[in-house]
Amino acid sequence: MHIHILGICGTFMGGIAALAREAGHTVTGCDANVYPPMSDQLRALGIDLIEGFGAEQMALKPDVFVVGNVVTRGNPLMEAILDAGAAYTSGPQWLAENVLQGRHVLAVAGTHGKTTTTSMLAWVLEYAGLQPGFLVGGVPQNFGISARLGGGRYFVIEADEYDTAFFDKRSKFVHYRPRTAVLNNLEFDHADIFADLAAIETQFHHLVRTVPASGRLVVNAREESLQRVLARGCWSEVVRFGPMKEEPGALRARGEPHAFDVLRGAMKVARVDWALLGEHNQLNALATIAAAEHVGVAPEVAAAGLATFQNVKRRLEKRGEAGGVTVYDDFAHHPTAIRTTVNGLRRKVGAARILAAFEPRSNTMKLGTMKAQLPWALEEADLSFCHSGNLGWDAAEALAPMGDQAVVLDSIDKMVAAIVKAARPGDQVLCMSNGGFGGIHAKLLAALAAKA
């Protein structure tokens, strides 16, 4: 089969391309800006990439066009597909019909931690010898790739609540039909699609409806929104994790996030000693252990696998050091994720100064829906630098409660100059964005080295 993928350089669609190629299909694709790292990964797999969405791509005559959710009406190639009556489908639908059918799917859903927890779960199953397939919205460092078919019956997938395509407004995860579903957390996000939190809870309810009675829901015990989702109907076994006090059957942690016992009720079932930071990762580990147990991996084996987990690229990833200043890269973009990331770094570096650089780049943040939460998100940083390019709201006004702890700049070069001027040996610079952030990491390291 020849498939042509529209929007191929996104992590999800790029992962589908890699899976289709591995399955023996002919794969081509296009995107508005054919950009790394996905473009490099795909070319290495021998996949032809076309710049832009020109209607002349109809001449390729694929068996089916697979349409990413970046594509809208008015897109020249999409209009030509519709006019010609050519076969087209969404990425999640193609995946469900051609890869997931007949497999035991383990899906990881939630506002935060999806990529990390999916990567943890795939690695734990690999460690246990189950050879899982996986599709992750990032690159797990244990594997070095974002997707593979795998050799066993298990498939681990990052289950995104974002919409499927312009012609299918259901959340992507409704297509996956998991037997094991992790509901990691649930907050308001994607303000460009969902009117409010209740609308997202409805999509999570639809996901719960697809899990069979013999399946398992692994649910964060601390999230009221998830309790509301389950109250609307639940037909599967539920294993809760992370309660604040002892609870029969639930998994909880005792100890520091980098070294802790795993308890079921009052009984210790495993011990995790690993390199990751932050309470959020401790909770991700508990969810992973509960999900892996559903496919026969004992908690102590899962814990041993987690001890060798190397995290995902762009998750508090150290990019270098210059002039005694350390520069990190992180994917955080929602206020809760920013706060959690800063807290994780604070726990690691103690009293050292943290200089946080961030850009409100997601659709939700660009709309200004959560601007009032930014001072709260950044309160553990010593100085914060906000890139205000392409915003429809006043970042300086939103950050005013922080006083001179916050600086707003309208270009990456100005931001680099301001951070380098403020930085001194021993400082930790934390760059947070869900995009490339204008290559700020390399620019900072070069400028810091020049200053030194």
C-alpha positions as CSV (number, residue, x, y, z in Angstrom):
1,M,0.0,0.0,0.0
2,H,1.2,3.5,-0.8
3,I,0.2,6.1,1.8
4,H,0.8,9.9,1.5
5,I,0.9,11.7,4.9
6,L,-0.2,15.4,5.1
7,G,1.6,17.0,8.1
8,I,4.3,14.3,8.3
9,C,6.8,16.2,10.5
10,G,4.7,16.3,13.7
11,T,5.8,13.7,16.2
12,F,2.6,11.8,15.9
13,M,2.3,11.7,12.1
14,G,6.0,11.1,11.8
15,G,5.6,8.1,14.1
16,I,2.8,6.8,11.9
17,A,5.1,7.2,8.9
18,A,7.8,5.1,10.7
19,L,5.4,2.4,11.6
20,A,3.9,2.2,8.1
21,R,7.4,2.0,6.6
22,E,8.4,-0.8,9.0
23,A,5.2,-2.7,8.1
24,G,6.4,-2.6,4.4
25,H,4.2,0.1,3.0
26,T,5.4,2.8,0.6
27,V,5.3,6.1,2.5
28,T,5.6,9.6,1.2
29,G,4.6,12.8,3.0
30,C,4.5,16.6,3.0
31,D,4.5,19.5,5.5
32,A,4.6,23.2,5.5
33,N,8.1,23.4,6.8
34,V,9.9,20.1,6.5
35,Y,11.8,20.4,9.8
36,P,14.1,18.4,12.0
37,P,14.4,16.3,14.1
38,M,11.5,14.4,12.5
39,S,12.6,15.2,8.9
40,D,16.0,13.7,9.6
41,Q,14.5,10.6,11.2
42,L,12.1,10.1,8.2
43,R,14.8,10.6,5.5
44,A,17.0,8.1,7.3
45,L,14.1,5.6,6.9
46,G,14.0,6.3,3.1
47,I,10.8,8.3,3.2
48,D,10.4,11.0,0.5
49,L,9.4,14.4,2.0
50,I,7.8,17.2,0.0
51,E,7.9,20.8,1.1
52,G,4.4,22.4,1.2
53,F,0.9,21.2,0.4
54,G,0.7,21.8,-3.4
55,A,-2.2,20.2,-5.3
56,E,0.4,18.7,-7.8
57,Q,1.0,16.0,-5.1
58,M,-2.2,14.3,-6.4
59,A,0.0,12.9,-9.2
60,L,1.6,10.6,-6.7
61,K,-1.7,8.6,-6.7
62,P,-1.4,6.9,-3.3
63,D,-3.9,4.3,-2.2
64,V,-4.9,6.6,0.7
65,F,-4.1,10.1,1.9
66,V,-3.5,10.2,5.7
67,V,-4.4,13.6,7.0
68,G,-2.9,15.2,10.1
69,N,-4.9,17.6,12.4
70,V,-2.7,20.5,11.3
71,V,-4.5,20.4,7.9
72,T,-7.6,22.7,7.5
73,R,-10.1,23.4,4.8
74,G,-8.6,25.7,2.2
75,N,-5.4,23.7,2.2
76,P,-4.7,23.3,-1.6
77,L,-3.8,19.6,-1.5
78,M,-6.8,18.8,0.8
79,E,-9.2,20.7,-1.5
80,A,-7.8,18.7,-4.5
81,I,-8.3,15.4,-2.5
82,L,-11.9,16.3,-1.8
83,D,-12.6,17.4,-5.4
84,A,-11.2,14.2,-6.8
85,G,-13.2,12.0,-4.3
86,A,-9.8,10.4,-3.4
87,A,-9.6,8.1,-0.4
88,Y,-8.5,9.8,2.8
89,T,-8.4,9.0,6.5
90,S,-7.0,10.5,9.7
91,G,-3.8,9.4,11.4
92,P,-5.5,7.8,14.4
93,Q,-8.0,5.9,12.2
94,W,-5.3,4.5,10.0
95,L,-3.3,3.5,13.0
96,A,-6.3,1.8,14.6
97,E,-7.1,-0.2,11.5
98,N,-3.6,-1.1,10.4
99,V,-1.5,-1.4,13.5
100,L,-3.6,-1.7,16.7
101,Q,-6.3,-4.1,15.5
102,G,-6.0,-7.4,17.4
103,R,-3.2,-6.2,19.8
104,H,-3.4,-5.5,23.5
105,V,-3.2,-1.7,23.5
106,L,-1.9,0.2,26.6
107,A,-2.8,3.8,26.3
108,V,-1.5,6.7,28.4
109,A,-3.8,9.7,28.6
110,G,-3.6,12.9,30.7
111,T,-2.9,16.6,30.5
112,H,0.7,16.2,31.7
113,G,3.3,13.4,31.6
114,K,1.9,11.5,28.7
115,T,5.2,11.3,26.8
116,T,7.3,10.4,29.8
117,T,4.9,7.8,31.2
118,T,4.4,6.2,27.8
119,S,8.1,6.0,27.4
120,M,8.5,4.5,30.9
121,L,5.8,1.9,30.2
122,A,7.3,0.9,26.9
123,W,10.7,0.5,28.5
124,V,9.4,-1.5,31.4
125,L,7.7,-3.9,29.0
126,E,10.9,-4.1,26.9
127,Y,12.9,-4.8,30.1
128,A,10.5,-7.6,31.0
129,G,11.1,-9.2,27.6
130,L,7.7,-8.5,26.0
131,Q,9.1,-6.6,22.9
132,P,6.2,-4.1,22.8
133,G,5.4,-1.8,19.9
134,F,5.1,1.8,20.8
135,L,4.2,5.3,19.5
136,V,5.4,8.2,21.6
137,G,5.2,11.9,21.1
138,G,8.9,12.3,21.7
139,V,12.1,10.3,21.7
140,P,12.7,7.9,24.6
141,Q,16.4,7.8,25.1
142,N,16.4,4.1,25.9
143,F,15.1,3.4,22.4
144,G,16.4,6.4,20.3
145,I,13.3,6.3,18.1
146,S,9.7,7.5,18.7
147,A,7.9,4.5,17.2
148,R,8.2,0.8,16.3
149,L,5.9,-2.1,15.6
150,G,7.5,-4.5,18.1
151,G,7.4,-8.2,18.1
152,G,4.9,-9.0,20.8
153,R,1.1,-8.6,21.2
154,Y,1.5,-5.4,23.2
155,F,1.4,-1.9,21.9
156,V,2.0,1.2,24.1
157,I,0.6,4.5,22.8
158,E,0.6,8.1,24.0
159,A,-3.1,8.8,24.0
160,D,-3.7,12.5,23.2
161,E,-7.0,14.2,23.9
162,Y,-6.4,16.7,21.0
163,D,-8.9,16.4,18.1
164,T,-8.4,13.8,15.3
165,A,-8.7,15.9,12.1
166,F,-10.8,18.7,10.6
167,F,-13.4,16.1,9.6
168,D,-13.3,14.1,12.9
169,K,-13.6,16.3,16.1
170,R,-13.4,13.4,18.5
171,S,-10.2,13.1,20.6
172,K,-7.5,11.0,19.0
173,F,-7.5,8.5,21.9
174,V,-11.1,7.4,21.2
175,H,-9.8,5.4,18.2
176,Y,-7.3,3.3,20.1
177,R,-9.6,0.9,22.0
178,P,-7.1,0.2,24.9
179,R,-7.3,-2.8,27.3
180,T,-5.1,-0.9,29.7
181,A,-5.7,2.8,30.0
182,V,-3.7,5.2,32.2
183,L,-5.6,8.4,33.2
184,N,-2.7,10.3,34.6
185,N,-4.3,13.7,35.4
186,L,-6.8,16.0,33.8
187,E,-6.8,19.8,33.7
188,F,-8.0,22.4,31.3
189,D,-5.9,22.7,28.2
190,H,-6.3,23.1,24.4
191,A,-8.5,26.2,24.7
192,D,-8.6,26.4,20.9
193,I,-10.7,23.2,20.8
194,F,-12.4,22.8,24.2
195,A,-14.7,25.3,25.7
196,D,-14.1,24.2,29.3
197,L,-12.8,21.4,31.5
198,A,-16.2,19.6,31.3
199,A,-15.8,19.2,27.5
200,I,-12.5,17.4,28.0
201,E,-14.0,15.3,30.8
202,T,-16.6,14.1,28.2
203,Q,-13.9,13.0,25.9
204,F,-12.2,11.1,28.7
205,H,-15.6,9.5,29.5
206,H,-15.7,8.3,25.8
207,L,-12.3,6.7,26.3
208,V,-13.4,4.9,29.4
209,R,-16.4,3.6,27.5
210,T,-14.1,1.8,25.0
211,V,-12.2,-0.2,27.7
212,P,-13.5,-3.8,28.0
213,A,-14.7,-5.3,31.3
214,S,-11.5,-7.4,31.4
215,G,-9.5,-4.2,31.0
216,R,-7.9,-2.0,33.6
217,L,-8.1,1.7,34.3
218,V,-5.1,3.1,36.1
219,V,-6.3,6.4,37.7
220,N,-4.6,9.2,39.6
221,A,-6.3,9.2,43.0
222,R,-5.6,13.0,43.5
223,E,-7.6,14.3,40.5
224,E,-11.2,15.3,41.2
225,S,-11.8,15.7,37.5
226,L,-11.0,12.0,36.9
227,Q,-13.3,11.0,39.8
228,R,-16.0,12.9,37.9
229,V,-15.2,11.0,34.7
230,L,-15.5,7.7,36.4
231,A,-18.7,8.7,38.1
232,R,-20.3,9.0,34.7
233,G,-19.8,5.3,34.1
234,C,-17.1,2.7,34.5
235,W,-17.2,-0.9,33.3
236,S,-13.6,-2.1,34.0
237,E,-11.3,-2.8,37.0
238,V,-9.9,0.4,38.5
239,V,-6.5,0.6,40.1
240,R,-5.8,4.0,41.8
241,F,-2.4,5.4,42.4
242,G,-0.9,8.3,44.4
243,P,-3.5,8.7,47.3
244,M,-2.3,11.0,50.0
245,K,-2.9,8.3,52.7
246,E,-3.2,4.5,52.8
247,E,-6.0,3.1,50.7
248,P,-6.8,-0.6,50.1
249,G,-5.5,-1.8,46.7
250,A,-4.1,1.6,45.7
251,L,-0.4,2.1,44.9
252,R,1.4,4.9,46.7
253,A,5.0,6.0,47.3
254,R,7.0,6.4,50.5
255,G,10.3,8.3,50.3
256,E,11.9,10.9,48.1
257,P,11.1,11.0,44.4
258,H,14.5,9.6,43.4
259,A,14.4,6.7,45.9
260,F,11.1,5.4,47.2
261,D,9.2,2.3,48.3
262,V,6.0,1.3,46.4
263,L,3.2,0.4,48.7
264,R,-0.1,-1.4,48.0
265,G,-2.2,-0.5,51.0
266,A,0.3,-1.1,53.8
267,M,2.4,-3.6,52.1
268,K,5.7,-2.8,50.3
269,V,5.7,-4.4,46.8
270,A,8.7,-2.8,45.2
271,R,11.5,-0.2,45.5
272,V,12.4,2.4,42.9
273,D,15.9,3.9,42.8
274,W,16.5,6.0,39.7
275,A,17.8,9.2,38.1
276,L,14.6,11.1,37.6
277,L,13.5,14.1,39.6
278,G,10.2,15.5,40.9
279,E,7.0,14.2,42.5
280,H,5.3,14.2,39.1
281,N,7.8,11.5,37.9
282,Q,7.2,9.5,41.1
283,L,3.5,9.5,40.2
284,N,4.3,8.6,36.6
285,A,6.3,5.6,38.0
286,L,3.3,4.4,40.1
287,A,1.1,4.6,37.0
288,T,3.6,2.6,35.0
289,I,3.9,-0.1,37.6
290,A,0.1,-0.5,37.8
291,A,-0.3,-0.6,34.0
292,A,2.6,-3.1,33.5
293,E,1.2,-5.4,36.2
294,H,-2.0,-5.7,34.1
295,V,0.1,-7.5,31.4
296,G,1.9,-9.8,33.9
297,V,4.9,-7.7,34.8
298,A,5.5,-7.9,38.6
299,P,6.0,-4.6,40.4
300,E,9.5,-5.5,41.5
301,V,10.4,-6.2,37.8
302,A,8.8,-3.0,36.7
303,A,10.8,-1.1,39.4
304,A,14.1,-2.7,38.2
305,G,13.2,-1.6,34.7
306,L,12.6,2.0,35.9
307,A,16.0,2.0,37.5
308,T,17.5,1.8,34.0
309,F,15.1,4.4,32.4
310,Q,16.9,7.3,30.8
311,N,14.0,9.7,30.3
312,V,12.8,11.4,27.2
313,K,14.7,14.0,25.2
314,R,13.6,17.6,26.2
315,R,12.6,16.6,29.7
316,L,14.9,18.6,32.0
317,E,17.6,17.7,29.4
318,K,21.0,19.2,30.1
319,R,22.2,20.9,26.9
320,G,25.5,22.0,28.2
321,E,27.6,24.2,30.5
322,A,29.5,27.4,29.7
323,G,31.2,29.9,32.0
324,G,30.0,27.9,35.0
325,V,26.3,28.3,33.9
326,T,24.2,25.1,33.1
327,V,21.6,25.3,30.4
328,Y,18.6,22.9,30.4
329,D,15.9,22.2,27.8
330,D,12.3,21.2,28.7
331,F,9.0,20.8,26.9
332,A,6.9,22.4,29.6
333,H,4.3,24.9,28.2
334,H,1.2,24.6,30.4
335,P,1.5,26.6,33.7
336,T,1.2,23.4,35.8
337,A,3.9,21.7,33.8
338,I,6.1,24.9,34.1
339,R,5.6,24.9,37.9
340,T,6.4,21.2,38.2
341,T,9.5,21.5,36.0
342,V,10.9,24.4,38.0
343,N,10.2,22.5,41.2
344,G,12.0,19.4,39.9
345,L,15.0,21.5,39.1
346,R,14.8,23.3,42.5
347,R,14.9,20.0,44.3
348,K,18.0,19.0,42.3
349,V,20.0,22.2,42.6
350,G,19.0,23.4,46.1
351,A,19.8,27.0,46.7
352,A,21.5,27.7,43.3
353,R,19.8,30.4,41.3
354,I,17.3,29.3,38.6
355,L,16.8,31.6,35.6
356,A,13.7,30.4,33.7
357,A,13.2,31.3,30.1
358,F,9.9,30.4,28.4
359,E,7.7,31.2,25.5
360,P,3.9,30.9,25.7
361,R,3.7,29.1,22.4
362,S,0.9,26.5,22.6
363,N,-2.5,27.5,21.2
364,T,-3.9,27.7,24.7
365,M,-1.2,30.0,25.9
366,K,-1.3,32.2,22.8
367,L,-5.0,32.8,23.5
368,G,-4.1,34.0,27.0
369,T,-6.4,31.6,28.7
370,M,-3.9,30.8,31.5
371,K,-1.8,34.0,31.6
372,A,-3.0,34.7,35.2
373,Q,-1.4,31.4,36.4
374,L,2.1,32.3,35.1
375,P,3.4,34.1,38.3
376,W,2.3,31.1,40.3
377,A,4.0,28.7,37.8
378,L,7.3,30.6,38.0
379,E,7.4,31.4,41.8
380,E,10.3,29.1,42.6
381,A,12.6,30.6,39.9
382,D,14.9,33.5,40.9
383,L,14.5,35.3,37.5
384,S,12.1,34.7,34.7
385,F,12.4,35.8,31.0
386,C,9.3,35.6,28.8
387,H,9.4,35.7,25.0
388,S,6.4,37.8,23.9
389,G,6.5,37.3,20.2
390,N,3.1,36.6,18.4
391,L,1.0,37.0,21.6
392,G,-2.5,38.6,21.5
393,W,-2.2,39.7,25.1
394,D,0.2,41.8,27.3
395,A,2.8,39.5,28.8
396,A,4.3,42.4,30.9
397,E,0.9,43.0,32.5
398,A,0.3,39.3,33.2
399,L,3.8,39.0,34.9
400,A,3.5,42.4,36.7
401,P,2.9,40.7,40.1
402,M,6.4,39.3,39.9
403,G,8.0,42.8,39.8
404,D,11.6,42.8,38.7
405,Q,11.8,39.0,38.9
406,A,10.2,38.9,35.4
407,V,11.5,40.4,32.2
408,V,9.5,40.4,29.0
409,L,11.4,40.5,25.6
410,D,10.1,40.4,22.0
411,S,13.0,38.6,20.4
412,I,15.2,35.6,21.1
413,D,18.4,37.6,20.6
414,K,17.3,40.2,23.1
415,M,16.4,37.3,25.5
416,V,19.8,35.7,25.1
417,A,21.5,39.0,25.7
418,A,19.5,39.7,28.9
419,I,20.0,36.2,30.3
420,V,23.8,36.3,29.6
421,K,24.0,39.7,31.3
422,A,22.2,38.4,34.4
423,A,23.9,35.0,34.6
424,R,26.7,34.3,37.0
425,P,28.7,31.1,37.7
426,G,26.6,28.4,39.4
427,D,23.3,29.6,37.8
428,Q,20.9,27.1,36.2
429,V,19.2,28.4,33.0
430,L,15.9,26.5,32.3
431,C,14.5,27.0,28.8
432,M,10.8,25.9,28.4
433,S,8.9,25.6,25.2
434,N,6.9,23.1,23.2
435,G,8.7,24.3,20.0
436,G,12.3,24.9,19.0
437,F,12.5,28.2,20.9
438,G,14.6,29.8,18.1
439,G,17.6,27.7,18.9
440,I,18.0,29.6,22.2
441,H,20.0,26.8,23.9
442,A,22.9,26.8,21.5
443,K,22.8,30.6,21.3
444,L,23.0,30.9,25.1
445,L,25.9,28.4,25.4
446,A,27.8,30.2,22.7
447,A,27.2,33.7,24.3
448,L,28.0,32.4,27.8
449,A,31.3,30.9,26.5
450,A,32.2,34.2,24.8
451,K,31.4,36.1,28.0
452,A,33.6,33.7,30.1
